[in-house]
Amino acid sequence: MRYRLTFVAGVALGYVLGSRAGRERYEQLRKCAERVAQNPAVRNAAESAAQQGRGFAGKAYHSVSERVGDRVPAPVAERVRSLRERGQNPGDDWGTGNV
C-alpha cells in the first residue's frame, strides 16, 4: 500500500509539473503562430491560395455539372440548387473572399 501511495503521489506531482511546463510551451507556440499569421507576406500568400482554390472549385463545379447533367438524383440536385441560391444572396460572403 505504501508503494501505491508513493507511486500515485509521484504521478500527481509529475502531472502538475508537466502540465505547468506544457502550458508555458503551448503559450510560446501560440504567440509564435500569431506572429506568423500577422505577417503581411503570409497573409497575402494565404489569400492568394484561397482565391486560387475558389477558382479551381468553380471550374470543377461547372465541369462536373456539364458532364453529369440530369443524371443526378433529385435530392442531390435540389441540395445543389439550394446551395447555389444561398450563394447568390448579397449578405452571404462565404467563399467570395469578402471578409
Protein Blocks (a to p, Z undefined) as FASTA:
>chain_A
ZZmmmmmmmmmmmmmmmmmmmmmmmmmmmmmmmmmmmpmklmmmmmmmmmmmmmmmmmmm
mmmmmmnmmmpcfklmmmmmmmmmmmmpmklcghnlpZZ
